[in-house]
């Protein structure tokens, strides 16, 4: 769902997973939920929401090992950091070009 640009749907699906798991999965999945929320806000053009959710997501995702859950986390985290830097550097809502392939196993 996330890679297809269905960010709200990904958020909702991950929330169901988050509710049923213990740490460290719970903390990690919360980071994914917040990354999805940031992208949903990006689609809606809500700059402060993008920044808030990306900052929160990165706190959690940066704490995970690079191969946690068999995901391409290093590239995904680098992308999220770049997205955050891009949005923070702009006074207007700038939607950078990005590829949604990061969560492929």
VMD Tcl script that builds the backbone (N, CA, C; Angstrom):
set m [mol new atoms 315]
animate dup $m
set s [atomselect $m all]
$s set {name element resname resid chain x y z} {
  {N N UNK 1 A 0.814 -1.191 0.000}
  {CA C UNK 1 A 0.000 0.000 0.000}
  {C C UNK 1 A 0.866 1.266 0.000}
  {N N UNK 2 A 1.875 1.293 0.874}
  {CA C UNK 2 A 2.734 2.470 0.954}
  {C C UNK 2 A 3.387 2.747 -0.392}
  {N N UNK 3 A 4.002 1.720 -0.979}
  {CA C UNK 3 A 4.684 1.900 -2.263}
  {C C UNK 3 A 3.737 2.290 -3.381}
  {N N UNK 4 A 2.457 1.987 -3.234}
  {CA C UNK 4 A 1.455 2.352 -4.240}
  {C C UNK 4 A 0.907 3.761 -4.006}
  {N N UNK 5 A 1.409 4.450 -2.974}
  {CA C UNK 5 A 0.934 5.802 -2.686}
  {C C UNK 5 A -0.352 5.840 -1.888}
  {N N UNK 6 A -0.754 4.711 -1.348}
  {CA C UNK 6 A -1.968 4.633 -0.517}
  {C C UNK 6 A -1.551 4.792 0.947}
  {N N UNK 7 A -1.175 6.007 1.293}
  {CA C UNK 7 A -0.553 6.256 2.584}
  {C C UNK 7 A -1.523 6.126 3.749}
  {N N UNK 8 A -2.725 6.615 3.585}
  {CA C UNK 8 A -3.702 6.482 4.669}
  {C C UNK 8 A -4.014 5.010 4.920}
  {N N UNK 9 A -4.171 4.258 3.854}
  {CA C UNK 9 A -4.460 2.834 3.972}
  {C C UNK 9 A -3.299 2.085 4.626}
  {N N UNK 10 A -2.063 2.447 4.261}
  {CA C UNK 10 A -0.882 1.838 4.882}
  {C C UNK 10 A -0.841 2.172 6.365}
  {N N UNK 11 A -1.126 3.411 6.692}
  {CA C UNK 11 A -1.191 3.852 8.091}
  {C C UNK 11 A -2.168 2.987 8.873}
  {N N UNK 12 A -3.354 2.796 8.331}
  {CA C UNK 12 A -4.392 2.017 9.018}
  {C C UNK 12 A -3.987 0.546 9.161}
  {N N UNK 13 A -3.407 -0.029 8.120}
  {CA C UNK 13 A -2.988 -1.437 8.173}
  {C C UNK 13 A -1.871 -1.630 9.193}
  {N N UNK 14 A -0.895 -0.733 9.203}
  {CA C UNK 14 A 0.210 -0.844 10.157}
  {C C UNK 14 A -0.272 -0.610 11.582}
  {N N UNK 15 A -1.273 0.216 11.742}
  {CA C UNK 15 A -1.804 0.443 13.092}
  {C C UNK 15 A -2.377 -0.857 13.672}
  {N N UNK 16 A -3.020 -1.656 12.842}
  {CA C UNK 16 A -3.544 -2.950 13.306}
  {C C UNK 16 A -2.402 -3.867 13.748}
  {N N UNK 17 A -1.303 -3.852 13.013}
  {CA C UNK 17 A -0.131 -4.646 13.382}
  {C C UNK 17 A 0.466 -4.113 14.682}
  {N N UNK 18 A 0.593 -2.798 14.775}
  {CA C UNK 18 A 1.160 -2.141 15.945}
  {C C UNK 18 A 0.398 -2.523 17.216}
  {N N UNK 19 A -0.902 -2.600 17.136}
  {CA C UNK 19 A -1.725 -2.902 18.308}
  {C C UNK 19 A -1.517 -4.328 18.815}
  {N N UNK 20 A -1.073 -5.227 17.956}
  {CA C UNK 20 A -0.980 -6.645 18.325}
  {C C UNK 20 A 0.424 -7.111 18.671}
  {N N UNK 21 A 1.427 -6.265 18.584}
  {CA C UNK 21 A 2.797 -6.717 18.795}
  {C C UNK 21 A 3.460 -6.045 19.990}
  {N N UNK 22 A 4.472 -6.717 20.490}
  {CA C UNK 22 A 5.281 -6.190 21.588}
  {C C UNK 22 A 6.531 -5.522 21.010}
  {N N UNK 23 A 7.299 -4.913 21.878}
  {CA C UNK 23 A 8.568 -4.318 21.458}
  {C C UNK 23 A 9.514 -5.443 21.029}
  {N N UNK 24 A 10.448 -5.194 20.112}
  {CA C UNK 24 A 10.760 -3.933 19.445}
  {C C UNK 24 A 9.887 -3.661 18.217}
  {N N UNK 25 A 9.061 -4.623 17.838}
  {CA C UNK 25 A 8.199 -4.429 16.672}
  {C C UNK 25 A 7.276 -3.236 16.831}
  {N N UNK 26 A 6.719 -3.080 18.008}
  {CA C UNK 26 A 5.742 -2.016 18.253}
  {C C UNK 26 A 6.345 -0.636 17.973}
  {N N UNK 27 A 7.527 -0.389 18.496}
  {CA C UNK 27 A 8.211 0.891 18.311}
  {C C UNK 27 A 8.539 1.110 16.836}
  {N N UNK 28 A 9.048 0.062 16.181}
  {CA C UNK 28 A 9.400 0.138 14.770}
  {C C UNK 28 A 8.171 0.409 13.902}
  {N N UNK 29 A 7.106 -0.327 14.116}
  {CA C UNK 29 A 5.891 -0.159 13.313}
  {C C UNK 29 A 5.293 1.224 13.539}
  {N N UNK 30 A 5.425 1.744 14.743}
  {CA C UNK 30 A 4.946 3.109 14.983}
  {C C UNK 30 A 5.712 4.095 14.098}
  {N N UNK 31 A 6.997 3.854 13.882}
  {CA C UNK 31 A 7.776 4.690 12.965}
  {C C UNK 31 A 7.258 4.605 11.537}
  {N N UNK 32 A 6.887 3.402 11.098}
  {CA C UNK 32 A 6.308 3.244 9.764}
  {C C UNK 32 A 4.970 3.970 9.658}
  {N N UNK 33 A 4.163 3.870 10.710}
  {CA C UNK 33 A 2.871 4.559 10.738}
  {C C UNK 33 A 3.082 6.062 10.590}
  {N N UNK 34 A 4.064 6.583 11.302}
  {CA C UNK 34 A 4.320 8.021 11.244}
  {C C UNK 34 A 4.890 8.433 9.880}
  {N N UNK 35 A 5.677 7.563 9.257}
  {CA C UNK 35 A 6.171 7.862 7.904}
  {C C UNK 35 A 5.002 7.902 6.919}
  {N N UNK 36 A 4.059 6.980 7.068}
  {CA C UNK 36 A 2.876 6.986 6.204}
  {C C UNK 36 A 2.039 8.240 6.443}
  {N N UNK 37 A 1.900 8.625 7.708}
  {CA C UNK 37 A 1.140 9.843 8.030}
  {C C UNK 37 A 1.813 11.072 7.420}
  {N N UNK 38 A 3.133 11.106 7.439}
  {CA C UNK 38 A 3.860 12.230 6.833}
  {C C UNK 38 A 3.572 12.315 5.341}
  {N N UNK 39 A 3.545 11.177 4.678}
  {CA C UNK 39 A 3.271 11.173 3.242}
  {C C UNK 39 A 1.815 11.532 2.942}
  {N N UNK 40 A 0.919 11.146 3.817}
  {CA C UNK 40 A -0.483 11.546 3.662}
  {C C UNK 40 A -0.591 13.069 3.779}
  {N N UNK 41 A 0.115 13.638 4.739}
  {CA C UNK 41 A 0.130 15.096 4.894}
  {C C UNK 41 A 0.800 15.763 3.693}
  {N N UNK 42 A 1.811 15.108 3.137}
  {CA C UNK 42 A 2.481 15.622 1.940}
  {C C UNK 42 A 1.489 15.719 0.783}
  {N N UNK 43 A 0.692 14.665 0.605}
  {CA C UNK 43 A -0.327 14.673 -0.453}
  {C C UNK 43 A -1.336 15.795 -0.241}
  {N N UNK 44 A -1.631 16.090 1.004}
  {CA C UNK 44 A -2.621 17.120 1.324}
  {C C UNK 44 A -2.018 18.522 1.365}
  {N N UNK 45 A -0.689 18.615 1.251}
  {CA C UNK 45 A -0.031 19.926 1.245}
  {C C UNK 45 A 0.072 20.559 2.617}
  {N N UNK 46 A 0.135 19.753 3.664}
  {CA C UNK 46 A 0.191 20.268 5.039}
  {C C UNK 46 A 1.627 20.147 5.541}
  {N N UNK 47 A 2.382 21.207 5.308}
  {CA C UNK 47 A 3.821 21.223 5.584}
  {C C UNK 47 A 4.146 20.886 7.031}
  {N N UNK 48 A 3.503 21.541 7.992}
  {CA C UNK 48 A 3.841 21.293 9.401}
  {C C UNK 48 A 3.544 19.850 9.809}
  {N N UNK 49 A 2.530 19.234 9.215}
  {CA C UNK 49 A 2.225 17.833 9.491}
  {C C UNK 49 A 3.299 16.902 8.947}
  {N N UNK 50 A 3.804 17.229 7.763}
  {CA C UNK 50 A 4.888 16.435 7.172}
  {C C UNK 50 A 6.106 16.472 8.083}
  {N N UNK 51 A 6.479 17.665 8.497}
  {CA C UNK 51 A 7.667 17.830 9.338}
  {C C UNK 51 A 7.500 17.099 10.668}
  {N N UNK 52 A 6.375 17.293 11.323}
  {CA C UNK 52 A 6.128 16.667 12.629}
  {C C UNK 52 A 6.188 15.145 12.532}
  {N N UNK 53 A 5.485 14.588 11.560}
  {CA C UNK 53 A 5.434 13.130 11.437}
  {C C UNK 53 A 6.780 12.550 10.998}
  {N N UNK 54 A 7.499 13.228 10.114}
  {CA C UNK 54 A 8.808 12.721 9.707}
  {C C UNK 54 A 9.788 12.729 10.870}
  {N N UNK 55 A 9.800 13.792 11.642}
  {CA C UNK 55 A 10.697 13.838 12.813}
  {C C UNK 55 A 10.395 12.686 13.762}
  {N N UNK 56 A 9.118 12.470 14.053}
  {CA C UNK 56 A 8.735 11.385 14.959}
  {C C UNK 56 A 9.075 10.018 14.375}
  {N N UNK 57 A 8.842 9.846 13.090}
  {CA C UNK 57 A 9.149 8.570 12.433}
  {C C UNK 57 A 10.633 8.273 12.489}
  {N N UNK 58 A 11.453 9.271 12.221}
  {CA C UNK 58 A 12.891 9.054 12.165}
  {C C UNK 58 A 13.483 8.725 13.527}
  {N N UNK 59 A 12.928 9.257 14.593}
  {CA C UNK 59 A 13.402 8.881 15.929}
  {C C UNK 59 A 13.290 7.369 16.089}
  {N N UNK 60 A 12.190 6.819 15.663}
  {CA C UNK 60 A 11.942 5.385 15.824}
  {C C UNK 60 A 12.686 4.546 14.781}
  {N N UNK 61 A 12.641 4.957 13.542}
  {CA C UNK 61 A 13.267 4.168 12.483}
  {C C UNK 61 A 14.788 4.224 12.546}
  {N N UNK 62 A 15.353 5.339 12.973}
  {CA C UNK 62 A 16.808 5.440 13.105}
  {C C UNK 62 A 17.332 4.530 14.216}
  {N N UNK 63 A 16.480 4.156 15.154}
  {CA C UNK 63 A 16.894 3.288 16.256}
  {C C UNK 63 A 16.966 1.815 15.848}
  {N N UNK 64 A 16.367 1.453 14.731}
  {CA C UNK 64 A 16.329 0.053 14.288}
  {C C UNK 64 A 17.622 -0.310 13.555}
  {N N UNK 65 A 18.049 -1.569 13.674}
  {CA C UNK 65 A 19.209 -2.017 12.897}
  {C C UNK 65 A 18.910 -1.904 11.397}
  {N N UNK 66 A 19.942 -1.779 10.567}
  {CA C UNK 66 A 19.726 -1.551 9.132}
  {C C UNK 66 A 18.972 -2.660 8.410}
  {N N UNK 67 A 18.948 -3.854 8.982}
  {CA C UNK 67 A 18.265 -4.972 8.318}
  {C C UNK 67 A 17.034 -5.434 9.092}
  {N N UNK 68 A 16.512 -4.585 9.959}
  {CA C UNK 68 A 15.366 -4.978 10.781}
  {C C UNK 68 A 14.212 -5.402 9.882}
  {N N UNK 69 A 13.651 -6.544 10.164}
  {CA C UNK 69 A 12.499 -7.101 9.451}
  {C C UNK 69 A 12.790 -7.386 7.978}
  {N N UNK 70 A 14.056 -7.436 7.594}
  {CA C UNK 70 A 14.407 -7.738 6.216}
  {C C UNK 70 A 14.094 -6.617 5.239}
  {N N UNK 71 A 13.959 -5.397 5.744}
  {CA C UNK 71 A 13.611 -4.253 4.887}
  {C C UNK 71 A 14.850 -3.441 4.519}
  {N N UNK 72 A 14.755 -2.677 3.457}
  {CA C UNK 72 A 15.843 -1.812 2.993}
  {C C UNK 72 A 15.826 -0.514 3.798}
  {N N UNK 73 A 16.143 -0.624 5.073}
  {CA C UNK 73 A 15.994 0.529 5.963}
  {C C UNK 73 A 16.989 1.649 5.711}
  {N N UNK 74 A 18.227 1.322 5.388}
  {CA C UNK 74 A 19.209 2.387 5.184}
  {C C UNK 74 A 18.759 3.342 4.089}
  {N N UNK 75 A 18.327 2.802 2.969}
  {CA C UNK 75 A 17.862 3.646 1.866}
  {C C UNK 75 A 16.585 4.390 2.245}
  {N N UNK 76 A 15.684 3.708 2.917}
  {CA C UNK 76 A 14.420 4.330 3.312}
  {C C UNK 76 A 14.663 5.476 4.289}
  {N N UNK 77 A 15.520 5.238 5.279}
  {CA C UNK 77 A 15.827 6.306 6.244}
  {C C UNK 77 A 16.521 7.478 5.566}
  {N N UNK 78 A 17.453 7.185 4.657}
  {CA C UNK 78 A 18.131 8.269 3.929}
  {C C UNK 78 A 17.113 9.082 3.134}
  {N N UNK 79 A 16.184 8.394 2.496}
  {CA C UNK 79 A 15.119 9.075 1.758}
  {C C UNK 79 A 14.284 9.952 2.692}
  {N N UNK 80 A 13.887 9.420 3.855}
  {CA C UNK 80 A 13.072 10.200 4.791}
  {C C UNK 80 A 13.831 11.422 5.301}
  {N N UNK 81 A 15.128 11.259 5.576}
  {CA C UNK 81 A 15.941 12.408 6.010}
  {C C UNK 81 A 16.009 13.457 4.908}
  {N N UNK 82 A 16.190 13.008 3.670}
  {CA C UNK 82 A 16.242 13.939 2.541}
  {C C UNK 82 A 14.900 14.660 2.372}
  {N N UNK 83 A 13.824 13.928 2.488}
  {CA C UNK 83 A 12.496 14.532 2.382}
  {C C UNK 83 A 12.295 15.573 3.476}
  {N N UNK 84 A 12.665 15.233 4.703}
  {CA C UNK 84 A 12.528 16.183 5.816}
  {C C UNK 84 A 13.369 17.428 5.561}
  {N N UNK 85 A 14.622 17.245 5.161}
  {CA C UNK 85 A 15.488 18.394 4.869}
  {C C UNK 85 A 14.896 19.274 3.779}
  {N N UNK 86 A 14.347 18.664 2.745}
  {CA C UNK 86 A 13.768 19.402 1.619}
  {C C UNK 86 A 12.562 20.214 2.056}
  {N N UNK 87 A 11.679 19.607 2.825}
  {CA C UNK 87 A 10.465 20.301 3.265}
  {C C UNK 87 A 10.812 21.397 4.269}
  {N N UNK 88 A 11.740 21.116 5.179}
  {CA C UNK 88 A 12.132 22.135 6.160}
  {C C UNK 88 A 12.822 23.335 5.515}
  {N N UNK 89 A 13.557 23.093 4.445}
  {CA C UNK 89 A 14.309 24.164 3.785}
  {C C UNK 89 A 13.425 25.090 2.959}
  {N N UNK 90 A 12.212 24.696 2.721}
  {CA C UNK 90 A 11.309 25.481 1.890}
  {C C UNK 90 A 10.248 26.153 2.752}
  {N N UNK 91 A 9.980 27.404 2.468}
  {CA C UNK 91 A 8.920 28.107 3.187}
  {C C UNK 91 A 7.545 27.717 2.653}
  {N N UNK 92 A 7.498 27.293 1.426}
  {CA C UNK 92 A 6.254 26.836 0.839}
  {C C UNK 92 A 6.282 25.320 0.782}
  {N N UNK 93 A 5.126 24.753 0.580}
  {CA C UNK 93 A 5.048 23.301 0.483}
  {C C UNK 93 A 5.630 22.868 -0.847}
  {N N UNK 94 A 6.767 22.215 -0.794}
  {CA C UNK 94 A 7.432 21.703 -1.974}
  {C C UNK 94 A 7.319 20.194 -1.931}
  {N N UNK 95 A 6.796 19.621 -2.985}
  {CA C UNK 95 A 6.682 18.167 -3.054}
  {C C UNK 95 A 7.833 17.658 -3.906}
  {N N UNK 96 A 8.861 17.103 -3.261}
  {CA C UNK 96 A 9.994 16.605 -4.039}
  {C C UNK 96 A 9.632 15.335 -4.791}
  {N N UNK 97 A 10.348 15.101 -5.858}
  {CA C UNK 97 A 10.154 13.849 -6.594}
  {C C UNK 97 A 10.732 12.722 -5.757}
  {N N UNK 98 A 10.027 11.630 -5.666}
  {CA C UNK 98 A 10.542 10.499 -4.908}
  {C C UNK 98 A 10.028 9.207 -5.496}
  {N N UNK 99 A 10.759 8.152 -5.193}
  {CA C UNK 99 A 10.374 6.821 -5.660}
  {C C UNK 99 A 9.925 6.014 -4.461}
  {N N UNK 100 A 8.805 5.381 -4.582}
  {CA C UNK 100 A 8.284 4.602 -3.475}
  {C C UNK 100 A 8.619 3.121 -3.687}
  {N N UNK 101 A 9.866 2.820 -3.476}
  {CA C UNK 101 A 10.308 1.446 -3.619}
  {C C UNK 101 A 11.056 0.987 -2.377}
  {N N UNK 102 A 11.037 1.804 -1.363}
  {CA C UNK 102 A 11.951 1.603 -0.226}
  {C C UNK 102 A 11.593 0.423 0.656}
  {N N UNK 103 A 10.355 0.070 0.728}
  {CA C UNK 103 A 9.990 -0.969 1.675}
  {C C UNK 103 A 9.955 -2.364 1.067}
  {N N UNK 104 A 10.558 -2.504 -0.083}
  {CA C UNK 104 A 10.631 -3.842 -0.692}
  {C C UNK 104 A 11.609 -4.693 0.106}
  {N N UNK 105 A 11.260 -5.923 0.315}
  {CA C UNK 105 A 12.135 -6.827 1.082}
  {C C UNK 105 A 13.296 -7.286 0.223}
}
mol reanalyze $m
mol bondsrecalc $m
mol representation Tube
mol addrep $m
